[in-house]
Amino acid sequence: MTNTTAPQVDWDYTEHASHYDKRADYSHDAITALLTFMGCTAATAVADIGAGTGKLTKELLKHGLTVSSVEPNAAMREIGIRNTRGQSVSWSSATGEATGLPASRFHAALFGSSFNVVNQMDTLLEVKRILVPRGWFACMWNHRDLNDPVQRHIESIIKSFIPGYSYGLRRTDPTAVINSSGYFSPVRSIERSFNWAMPRSDIVVAWRSHATLRRQAQDDAMFNRVIAQISSYLADFPEEITVPYATRIYFAQLAH
């Protein structure tokens, strides 16, 4: 099932969609630990909300789950459909606040790098609606290790153009928000560090998909200058660069 209606969203990823697949995958070990803890077994029905190009959806499908992927951006969704064609997944056009999914249907609702771009309280209420009793909520992000010298230098490049640059909710622990909703048992977390080998060109392309950076650049010209400076810095490195990441997951079970 594919719904092609375009819902209203605050974050438009259209210009970033073609670059998004160059980003690192989530840690397989972290996802496996999460699904094991939540009791997901073969064919368990789960929702991937804000599914983008299918990064998390593909990982869930590897575990044999039945996935309903929700993505409001048409360009991202088109790539996601192509990336998961022929597998146990349906795609639809909707938002985290109003998924359009049936009530009391899903064992888990997961947000891969998307819980930071929704109205979080409205989204948690919607998650409560679509989950089965004692179902699970989970949100996650991949964070580069900013103590790594290469990543630290890239940060200095960005801040030379945008002195007040901030990752905002992408790097903010959502535990207090989730707990304050009153819908869930106390939040748990999983973190797994990993290294991701990337061609230099893919690192540059991945930065082009970075909507937070694009939002805080004054205009396209500044954004392109930042990307060009990152590309110039990386030009002296080997063709393949190892980037240190951590997948950080926050999850909680419906209280009743």
Backbone bond lengths (Angstrom), bond angles and torsions (degrees), N, CA, C in turn:
res aa  C-N    CA-C-N  psi(-1)  N-CA   C-N-CA  omega(-1)  CA-C   N-CA-C  phi
1 M - - - 1.459 - - 1.519 108.97 -
2 T 1.310 116.49 128.95 1.457 120.36 177.26 1.508 109.75 -132.20
3 N 1.307 116.39 115.95 1.453 122.02 176.39 1.522 107.97 -93.76
4 T 1.322 118.73 124.45 1.462 121.17 -174.41 1.522 112.69 -100.24
5 T 1.336 117.97 5.20 1.456 120.34 176.76 1.528 110.02 -62.74
6 A 1.332 116.89 139.44 1.466 120.55 -178.77 1.522 109.70 -99.49
7 P 1.338 119.05 104.93 1.462 120.86 178.06 1.516 110.96 -74.32
8 Q 1.325 115.90 161.01 1.460 121.45 179.11 1.516 109.82 -79.93
9 V 1.328 116.87 127.93 1.459 120.93 179.07 1.525 109.31 -135.74
10 D 1.342 115.67 156.67 1.454 120.56 178.86 1.521 112.50 -82.71
11 W 1.328 116.96 -30.19 1.465 121.74 -177.48 1.532 108.33 -105.89
12 D 1.315 117.41 117.41 1.466 121.97 179.96 1.535 108.85 -103.56
13 Y 1.328 115.38 112.82 1.468 120.76 -176.45 1.523 113.22 -97.80
14 T 1.314 117.79 11.79 1.458 120.10 -173.51 1.524 112.16 -55.01
15 E 1.336 117.19 -48.96 1.466 119.47 -176.28 1.523 112.54 -72.03
16 H 1.337 117.83 -13.40 1.466 121.44 -179.13 1.527 112.38 -98.69
17 A 1.330 117.75 -11.32 1.461 120.89 -168.74 1.524 112.80 -58.34
18 S 1.328 117.15 -44.45 1.461 120.17 -175.19 1.518 112.68 -68.48
19 H 1.338 117.65 -16.22 1.468 121.32 -179.89 1.524 112.65 -96.91
20 Y 1.326 117.44 -13.51 1.463 120.79 -165.51 1.522 112.77 -65.91
21 D 1.330 118.00 -32.97 1.460 120.39 -177.49 1.522 112.73 -67.32
22 K 1.319 118.10 -12.98 1.465 120.80 178.80 1.526 111.99 -77.33
23 R 1.314 117.39 -9.52 1.461 119.91 178.16 1.524 110.66 -72.01
24 A 1.343 115.17 159.07 1.463 120.40 178.49 1.523 110.72 -64.68
25 D 1.345 115.95 147.29 1.454 120.78 171.66 1.529 109.56 -71.92
26 Y 1.321 116.34 162.71 1.453 120.04 171.99 1.530 109.67 -71.66
27 S 1.328 115.94 153.06 1.463 120.57 178.80 1.527 110.14 -59.87
28 H 1.326 115.71 122.96 1.465 120.26 178.52 1.522 110.06 -61.88
29 D 1.331 117.28 -38.96 1.463 120.73 179.70 1.528 111.20 -63.41
30 A 1.338 116.23 -39.81 1.463 119.68 179.94 1.519 110.91 -66.00
31 I 1.330 117.37 -44.13 1.465 120.73 -179.96 1.525 110.31 -65.14
32 T 1.323 116.78 -42.02 1.464 120.40 178.80 1.528 110.62 -60.84
33 A 1.331 116.95 -44.80 1.465 120.42 179.00 1.521 110.93 -61.55
34 L 1.338 116.73 -41.84 1.464 121.22 179.51 1.523 111.25 -62.12
35 L 1.323 116.77 -50.95 1.464 120.48 -176.34 1.519 111.45 -65.38
36 T 1.318 116.86 -35.17 1.461 120.52 176.95 1.526 110.49 -64.64
37 F 1.325 115.94 -45.29 1.472 120.15 -179.80 1.526 110.61 -62.68
38 M 1.334 116.99 -38.75 1.461 120.80 -177.66 1.529 112.43 -79.28
39 G 1.329 117.05 -6.49 1.459 120.17 178.05 1.514 113.90 75.87
40 C 1.338 116.92 28.58 1.463 120.45 177.56 1.522 109.81 -76.97
41 T 1.312 116.33 128.37 1.460 121.82 177.39 1.527 108.67 -122.35
42 A 1.316 116.52 179.24 1.463 120.90 -176.78 1.525 110.68 -53.59
43 A 1.318 115.10 132.95 1.469 124.51 176.48 1.517 113.23 74.14
44 T 1.329 119.38 5.50 1.464 120.71 174.26 1.528 109.61 -56.92
45 A 1.328 116.71 135.46 1.465 121.19 -179.43 1.527 109.84 -84.05
46 V 1.335 115.84 121.29 1.463 121.35 178.35 1.526 108.80 -132.86
47 A 1.329 115.45 158.90 1.461 121.41 177.49 1.527 109.08 -115.86
48 D 1.324 115.73 132.95 1.469 121.91 172.91 1.522 105.69 -107.59
49 I 1.325 116.36 109.74 1.463 121.09 -170.66 1.531 109.64 -107.89
50 G 1.333 114.85 126.29 1.459 119.98 -168.53 1.512 108.69 75.69
51 A 1.331 115.25 48.32 1.470 121.51 -167.94 1.515 113.78 -74.26
52 G 1.330 117.84 -13.48 1.464 119.97 177.10 1.509 112.79 59.04
53 T 1.329 115.76 -128.26 1.467 121.13 -179.71 1.522 111.57 -93.96
54 G 1.333 117.40 10.30 1.459 120.91 173.62 1.515 115.39 95.94
55 K 1.334 118.36 18.29 1.470 120.48 179.93 1.533 111.30 -54.67
56 L 1.328 116.60 -53.84 1.457 120.16 -179.46 1.516 111.11 -75.52
57 T 1.322 117.34 -38.51 1.470 120.66 178.77 1.518 111.39 -53.65
58 K 1.326 116.92 -45.08 1.469 120.61 -179.07 1.525 111.01 -61.13
59 E 1.328 117.43 -39.40 1.462 120.96 179.33 1.526 110.79 -67.11
60 L 1.338 116.32 -40.45 1.467 119.95 178.27 1.526 110.97 -64.76
61 L 1.314 116.88 -38.17 1.464 120.73 178.92 1.522 111.53 -66.53
62 K 1.323 117.54 -33.13 1.476 120.54 176.50 1.526 111.19 -59.88
63 H 1.327 116.24 -27.76 1.466 121.25 179.82 1.527 112.14 -90.30
64 G 1.323 117.51 7.54 1.456 121.15 174.36 1.512 115.05 79.85
65 L 1.335 117.70 15.94 1.453 120.43 -178.44 1.530 111.14 -81.34
66 T 1.323 116.00 159.59 1.460 122.38 172.91 1.526 107.16 -98.30
67 V 1.327 116.85 118.93 1.460 121.30 -166.77 1.525 111.02 -114.89
68 S 1.325 115.69 133.77 1.466 122.24 166.95 1.521 106.43 -107.47
69 S 1.335 116.04 111.76 1.463 121.33 -175.91 1.517 109.97 -101.75
70 V 1.332 115.16 126.72 1.461 122.42 -177.14 1.526 107.99 -113.52
71 E 1.330 116.50 123.77 1.470 120.33 -179.94 1.525 109.40 -147.20
72 P 1.337 118.63 117.54 1.464 120.58 -175.97 1.521 114.85 -75.61
73 N 1.339 118.18 -21.61 1.459 120.01 -175.64 1.530 110.44 -89.11
74 A 1.317 116.09 122.82 1.464 120.92 -173.65 1.524 112.21 -62.81
75 A 1.332 117.31 -41.14 1.468 120.46 -177.78 1.525 110.74 -66.16
76 M 1.338 116.69 -43.17 1.462 120.36 177.54 1.531 110.41 -64.83
77 R 1.320 115.73 -44.51 1.459 120.56 -176.70 1.533 111.13 -63.37
78 E 1.320 117.07 -38.99 1.463 120.69 179.53 1.527 111.00 -60.42
79 I 1.336 116.35 -42.03 1.462 119.94 178.00 1.521 110.17 -67.89
80 G 1.340 116.41 -41.04 1.459 120.09 178.25 1.519 112.48 -60.15
81 I 1.314 116.94 -42.98 1.466 120.95 177.83 1.521 110.04 -60.92
82 R 1.327 116.22 -43.46 1.467 120.53 179.03 1.533 111.39 -64.50
83 N 1.338 116.15 -37.94 1.466 120.24 -178.34 1.526 113.72 -70.56
84 T 1.331 117.25 -19.58 1.469 120.55 -173.78 1.521 112.57 -123.46
85 R 1.313 116.68 14.67 1.465 121.03 -175.39 1.532 111.44 -55.91
86 G 1.322 115.66 137.00 1.457 121.01 175.62 1.515 114.53 83.97
87 Q 1.324 117.82 3.59 1.454 120.94 -178.49 1.537 110.72 -107.97
88 S 1.314 116.00 178.27 1.463 121.48 -172.67 1.525 110.40 -82.70
89 V 1.339 115.26 68.80 1.453 121.14 -175.94 1.517 109.55 -146.78
90 S 1.334 116.20 143.98 1.464 121.55 170.15 1.518 107.76 -121.61
91 W 1.314 116.42 145.62 1.469 122.06 -178.32 1.519 109.43 -115.44
92 S 1.338 116.30 143.66 1.453 120.52 175.91 1.519 110.02 -145.48
93 S 1.319 115.01 160.03 1.456 122.50 -179.00 1.527 109.45 -101.88
94 A 1.332 116.03 108.50 1.460 121.70 179.22 1.515 108.11 -166.74
95 T 1.316 116.34 -177.45 1.461 121.51 -176.38 1.526 111.07 -118.66
96 G 1.336 115.79 171.02 1.453 120.09 177.21 1.511 112.61 -65.50
97 E 1.329 116.46 -31.43 1.460 120.45 -179.46 1.525 112.74 -76.29
98 A 1.321 117.12 -25.54 1.470 122.29 -179.31 1.522 107.48 -146.75
99 T 1.326 116.65 85.15 1.471 121.47 -170.61 1.518 113.72 -74.80
100 G 1.337 116.92 -22.02 1.455 119.49 -174.20 1.513 113.19 72.92
101 L 1.325 118.34 5.50 1.459 122.02 -179.33 1.530 109.81 -84.73
102 P 1.321 116.83 155.79 1.474 119.57 -178.40 1.527 111.72 -68.42
103 A 1.316 115.71 151.76 1.463 121.96 -179.10 1.525 111.17 -72.49
104 S 1.324 115.24 148.76 1.472 122.78 171.29 1.527 112.33 52.88
105 R 1.318 117.09 43.55 1.458 121.41 -174.03 1.538 113.51 -115.01
106 F 1.325 118.80 -28.17 1.454 120.34 -165.69 1.525 112.85 -110.88
107 H 1.320 114.57 138.82 1.465 120.69 177.03 1.523 110.76 -72.39
108 A 1.334 116.85 -29.84 1.464 120.58 -179.32 1.518 109.86 -152.05
109 A 1.326 115.09 145.61 1.467 122.38 171.89 1.521 106.64 -120.25
110 L 1.328 115.62 123.61 1.454 121.16 -173.06 1.525 110.55 -120.39
111 F 1.324 115.35 145.13 1.457 122.79 -178.67 1.533 108.66 -126.84
112 G 1.327 116.97 107.64 1.452 120.92 178.35 1.518 110.17 -96.51
113 S 1.327 116.84 104.86 1.473 122.82 -179.89 1.527 111.95 56.74
114 S 1.317 116.47 35.19 1.463 119.82 -177.56 1.526 113.86 -131.47
115 F 1.330 118.39 -16.18 1.463 119.50 -177.50 1.531 111.54 -68.84
116 N 1.316 116.59 -16.68 1.476 120.80 179.32 1.522 112.93 -82.06
117 V 1.325 119.13 -8.34 1.471 120.57 -176.27 1.528 111.97 -116.23
118 V 1.337 116.13 19.14 1.466 120.73 177.86 1.529 109.19 -120.68
119 N 1.330 115.82 167.46 1.459 119.74 165.87 1.531 105.67 -74.97
120 Q 1.312 116.64 109.66 1.454 119.56 -166.31 1.524 113.20 -67.88
121 M 1.316 118.31 -40.32 1.463 119.14 -179.06 1.527 111.25 -68.67
122 D 1.330 117.20 -41.80 1.466 119.84 177.10 1.524 110.46 -63.16
123 T 1.321 116.37 -37.88 1.462 121.02 -179.55 1.521 111.25 -67.81
124 L 1.320 117.53 -40.58 1.465 119.58 178.47 1.526 111.67 -63.98
125 L 1.328 116.62 -36.44 1.461 119.94 175.58 1.530 110.49 -63.91
126 E 1.331 116.88 -40.94 1.467 120.88 178.11 1.527 110.71 -66.07
127 V 1.314 117.05 -39.31 1.470 120.59 176.55 1.522 110.26 -60.59
128 K 1.310 116.22 -44.48 1.472 120.10 177.61 1.526 111.18 -56.58
129 R 1.331 116.49 -38.26 1.472 120.91 -179.03 1.522 112.14 -65.56
130 I 1.327 117.55 -40.65 1.469 120.02 -172.07 1.526 113.36 -88.38
131 L 1.336 117.81 -13.90 1.461 119.94 -177.82 1.527 111.64 -82.26
132 V 1.331 114.97 150.57 1.456 120.46 169.23 1.528 107.84 -71.47
133 P 1.341 118.43 162.35 1.465 119.59 175.35 1.530 111.03 -53.69
134 R 1.319 116.12 134.66 1.463 123.52 -177.83 1.533 112.19 64.60
135 G 1.326 115.88 24.27 1.457 120.22 174.87 1.522 111.30 -73.39
136 W 1.329 116.05 179.02 1.464 121.54 -170.08 1.531 112.36 -123.58
137 F 1.312 114.21 143.37 1.469 123.30 169.58 1.529 108.05 -110.92
138 A 1.339 116.78 140.92 1.470 120.32 174.46 1.516 109.79 -147.48
139 C 1.319 116.04 138.71 1.463 120.70 172.06 1.523 108.16 -131.28
140 M 1.310 116.74 151.60 1.462 120.37 -174.14 1.517 110.89 -153.70
141 W 1.329 113.46 157.65 1.460 121.76 174.92 1.522 109.11 -144.36
142 N 1.324 115.88 153.13 1.454 121.94 165.32 1.521 108.16 -95.37
143 H 1.319 116.96 126.20 1.457 121.78 178.40 1.521 109.67 -117.01
144 R 1.320 116.99 127.04 1.465 120.19 172.20 1.522 109.43 -66.39
145 D 1.315 115.84 147.79 1.464 120.83 175.81 1.526 108.16 -77.96
146 L 1.321 116.76 105.17 1.459 120.91 -175.23 1.522 112.49 -77.00
147 N 1.332 117.91 -2.62 1.461 120.82 172.77 1.521 112.28 -85.55
148 D 1.329 116.25 -13.10 1.461 120.29 175.80 1.531 109.31 -66.31
149 P 1.338 119.30 134.28 1.477 120.79 -175.15 1.524 114.10 -55.99
150 V 1.323 117.42 -40.26 1.468 119.91 -179.19 1.524 110.13 -66.49
151 Q 1.327 116.31 -45.80 1.464 119.39 -179.75 1.524 111.13 -66.90
152 R 1.331 116.44 -35.40 1.463 120.23 177.87 1.533 110.74 -63.21
153 H 1.334 116.50 -38.34 1.467 119.36 179.19 1.528 110.85 -69.62
154 I 1.327 116.66 -38.81 1.465 119.74 177.04 1.526 109.80 -61.38
155 E 1.334 116.80 -40.48 1.463 119.68 176.20 1.523 111.42 -59.77
156 S 1.349 116.37 -39.89 1.468 119.48 -179.79 1.523 111.12 -66.65
157 I 1.329 117.14 -33.88 1.469 120.75 175.93 1.527 109.72 -62.96
158 I 1.331 115.97 -48.98 1.460 120.14 -178.58 1.528 110.58 -58.99
159 K 1.330 116.12 -46.07 1.455 119.73 -175.26 1.527 112.43 -74.67
160 S 1.328 118.02 -16.12 1.460 119.22 173.15 1.527 110.98 -70.47
161 F 1.330 116.37 -25.81 1.460 121.38 176.57 1.533 111.29 -95.24
162 I 1.342 115.68 -36.07 1.470 121.23 -175.60 1.525 107.35 -127.91
163 P 1.327 118.97 83.15 1.471 121.56 -173.04 1.524 114.19 -55.66
164 G 1.317 117.71 -33.72 1.460 120.46 -178.34 1.512 114.08 -94.41
165 Y 1.333 117.32 21.03 1.463 121.33 -174.93 1.530 111.62 -57.25
166 S 1.328 116.10 135.38 1.456 121.86 -179.31 1.520 109.50 -143.70
167 Y 1.341 116.19 144.68 1.462 120.34 177.10 1.523 112.37 -83.19
168 G 1.326 117.69 -7.04 1.456 120.92 176.13 1.520 112.58 57.41
169 L 1.328 116.15 -135.89 1.457 121.15 -174.01 1.522 113.33 -69.74
170 R 1.336 118.42 -15.50 1.471 120.48 178.19 1.524 111.28 -58.77
171 R 1.315 117.08 -33.59 1.472 120.70 -178.19 1.533 111.97 -115.08
172 T 1.302 116.61 20.36 1.464 121.09 178.52 1.525 109.66 -101.85
173 D 1.307 117.08 127.53 1.461 122.58 177.95 1.537 108.34 -62.19
174 P 1.349 118.05 119.71 1.473 120.12 -177.37 1.520 114.21 -86.46
175 T 1.328 118.08 7.70 1.467 121.32 -173.88 1.528 112.41 -54.50
176 A 1.339 117.09 -46.76 1.460 119.88 -176.57 1.525 111.67 -62.31
177 V 1.331 117.05 -40.35 1.462 120.95 179.41 1.520 110.50 -64.78
178 I 1.319 117.15 -46.30 1.464 121.07 -178.21 1.530 110.23 -63.26
179 N 1.335 115.30 -47.38 1.466 118.93 -179.35 1.532 112.12 -63.42
180 S 1.336 116.22 -36.14 1.458 119.54 -176.44 1.521 112.98 -69.88
181 S 1.335 117.40 -17.61 1.468 119.63 179.35 1.525 111.53 -65.54
182 G 1.321 115.99 -28.70 1.459 119.84 -178.46 1.516 114.29 80.08
183 Y 1.342 117.46 2.90 1.468 120.23 -176.26 1.520 112.34 -89.51
184 F 1.335 116.88 -19.76 1.456 120.50 -166.87 1.524 112.47 -124.73
185 S 1.326 115.25 157.93 1.455 121.35 167.31 1.531 107.86 -68.90
186 P 1.340 118.55 165.65 1.470 119.89 -175.91 1.528 113.57 -53.24
187 V 1.311 114.95 142.76 1.467 122.69 -176.86 1.527 110.62 -67.67
188 R 1.318 115.08 139.58 1.459 123.12 171.79 1.528 108.08 -112.47
189 S 1.322 115.72 167.32 1.470 117.94 179.40 1.524 110.91 -142.92
190 I 1.312 114.07 154.74 1.464 123.45 175.48 1.518 107.22 -133.25
191 E 1.316 117.32 137.15 1.457 120.80 175.42 1.530 109.01 -136.82
192 R 1.317 116.35 132.89 1.454 121.63 176.13 1.535 108.47 -134.02
193 S 1.318 116.01 125.53 1.465 121.03 175.30 1.522 109.25 -87.62
194 F 1.319 115.79 148.41 1.461 120.30 178.31 1.522 109.42 -158.51
195 N 1.310 115.71 161.97 1.463 121.55 175.95 1.516 108.75 -109.24
196 W 1.319 115.21 139.72 1.473 121.11 -177.50 1.525 107.97 -125.92
197 A 1.329 116.23 113.47 1.462 120.70 -179.97 1.523 109.62 -80.78
198 M 1.329 116.43 126.44 1.461 121.38 -176.82 1.520 110.51 -134.00
199 P 1.328 118.20 138.52 1.461 119.53 168.66 1.529 110.01 -60.48
200 R 1.315 116.60 147.94 1.469 119.62 178.70 1.516 111.39 -51.95
201 S 1.321 116.01 -42.83 1.466 119.84 -176.46 1.522 111.40 -63.57
202 D 1.345 117.23 -34.67 1.463 120.15 179.33 1.526 111.27 -70.07
203 I 1.333 116.82 -33.58 1.463 119.37 177.28 1.525 109.85 -63.35
204 V 1.309 116.10 -42.65 1.465 119.99 179.05 1.526 110.24 -64.36
205 V 1.329 115.98 -43.50 1.463 120.14 179.04 1.526 110.52 -63.02
206 A 1.342 117.41 -39.21 1.455 120.61 178.67 1.523 110.86 -62.23
207 W 1.336 117.06 -38.76 1.465 119.10 177.09 1.525 110.67 -65.66
208 R 1.302 117.82 -30.48 1.473 119.72 177.09 1.526 111.47 -66.61
209 S 1.350 117.17 -19.76 1.473 120.68 179.19 1.517 111.71 -88.93
210 H 1.335 117.49 1.64 1.465 120.95 -170.78 1.529 110.47 -84.15
211 A 1.335 115.71 96.87 1.469 120.73 -174.96 1.528 112.20 -66.57
212 T 1.346 117.14 -32.30 1.464 119.31 179.04 1.520 110.56 -63.62
213 L 1.332 116.34 -43.30 1.466 120.64 177.17 1.522 110.27 -63.20
214 R 1.321 116.87 -44.83 1.467 119.66 -178.42 1.526 111.15 -62.96
215 R 1.313 117.11 -38.26 1.463 120.47 -179.96 1.519 111.75 -63.70
216 Q 1.332 116.63 -36.87 1.458 119.22 -174.20 1.527 113.04 -89.85
217 A 1.317 117.26 -12.72 1.463 119.65 169.81 1.529 107.58 -71.06
218 Q 1.323 116.68 146.66 1.466 119.18 -176.23 1.521 112.30 -65.69
219 D 1.326 115.98 -34.11 1.463 120.24 -176.01 1.524 108.53 -163.49
220 D 1.329 116.29 179.37 1.463 121.05 -179.81 1.524 111.60 -59.71
221 A 1.321 116.68 -37.01 1.463 119.98 -177.79 1.524 110.97 -62.46
222 M 1.348 117.04 -45.23 1.458 119.44 178.71 1.518 111.12 -66.43
223 F 1.323 117.15 -43.48 1.460 120.90 177.63 1.524 110.50 -55.87
224 N 1.314 116.95 -46.15 1.463 120.74 -179.10 1.525 111.83 -66.58
225 R 1.329 117.27 -32.58 1.464 119.57 176.75 1.526 110.89 -67.79
226 V 1.335 117.08 -40.15 1.461 120.47 177.29 1.530 109.79 -61.04
227 I 1.334 116.71 -48.08 1.462 120.79 -179.33 1.526 110.43 -61.31
228 A 1.323 116.80 -41.81 1.466 120.69 180.00 1.525 111.33 -63.18
229 Q 1.343 116.52 -38.21 1.461 120.16 -179.91 1.531 110.81 -69.14
230 I 1.324 116.74 -39.31 1.465 120.31 175.89 1.523 109.47 -62.48
231 S 1.323 116.68 -45.02 1.459 121.12 179.16 1.526 111.50 -60.34
232 S 1.326 116.52 -42.28 1.466 120.97 179.50 1.531 110.72 -63.81
233 Y 1.313 116.40 -42.12 1.473 120.53 179.16 1.523 110.90 -61.79
234 L 1.329 117.53 -42.44 1.455 121.41 -176.42 1.527 113.16 -76.04
235 A 1.316 117.08 -13.58 1.467 120.62 -174.70 1.524 112.89 -61.39
236 D 1.314 118.42 -25.84 1.462 121.78 -178.72 1.526 112.93 -88.12
237 F 1.333 117.17 -1.33 1.457 120.67 -179.19 1.528 110.34 -89.17
238 P 1.338 117.06 165.67 1.471 119.39 173.29 1.523 110.84 -57.35
239 E 1.315 115.91 161.71 1.465 120.43 -176.75 1.525 111.51 -59.21
240 E 1.342 116.57 -34.44 1.463 120.37 178.57 1.523 109.41 -113.33
241 I 1.333 115.88 132.22 1.460 122.06 -177.45 1.523 108.65 -121.41
242 T 1.338 116.08 135.78 1.465 120.60 176.82 1.524 109.06 -90.03
243 V 1.328 115.42 122.05 1.462 121.46 -178.53 1.529 108.54 -107.74
244 P 1.335 118.47 123.07 1.470 120.48 178.43 1.531 111.48 -82.36
245 Y 1.316 115.56 130.46 1.466 122.61 -178.87 1.521 110.12 -128.65
246 A 1.319 114.51 165.60 1.458 121.99 164.75 1.518 107.65 -135.25
247 T 1.332 116.56 130.50 1.462 121.04 168.79 1.523 107.35 -87.70
248 R 1.338 115.88 121.89 1.465 121.52 -179.81 1.529 108.74 -115.02
249 I 1.325 115.60 124.24 1.462 122.49 -175.87 1.526 109.33 -121.26
250 Y 1.330 115.73 136.18 1.466 122.77 174.34 1.526 106.70 -121.68
251 F 1.331 117.21 128.82 1.453 118.78 -175.32 1.523 111.07 -145.76
252 A 1.312 114.57 155.11 1.464 120.17 -176.56 1.522 109.82 -155.86
253 Q 1.324 115.60 152.02 1.461 122.53 -179.18 1.519 110.64 -101.83
254 L 1.348 115.50 140.09 1.454 118.64 174.79 1.525 109.94 -52.01
255 A 1.316 116.08 136.50 1.473 119.95 -175.62 1.527 112.15 -69.13
256 H 1.339 117.08 -24.52 1.464 119.59 178.08 1.515 108.84 -160.08
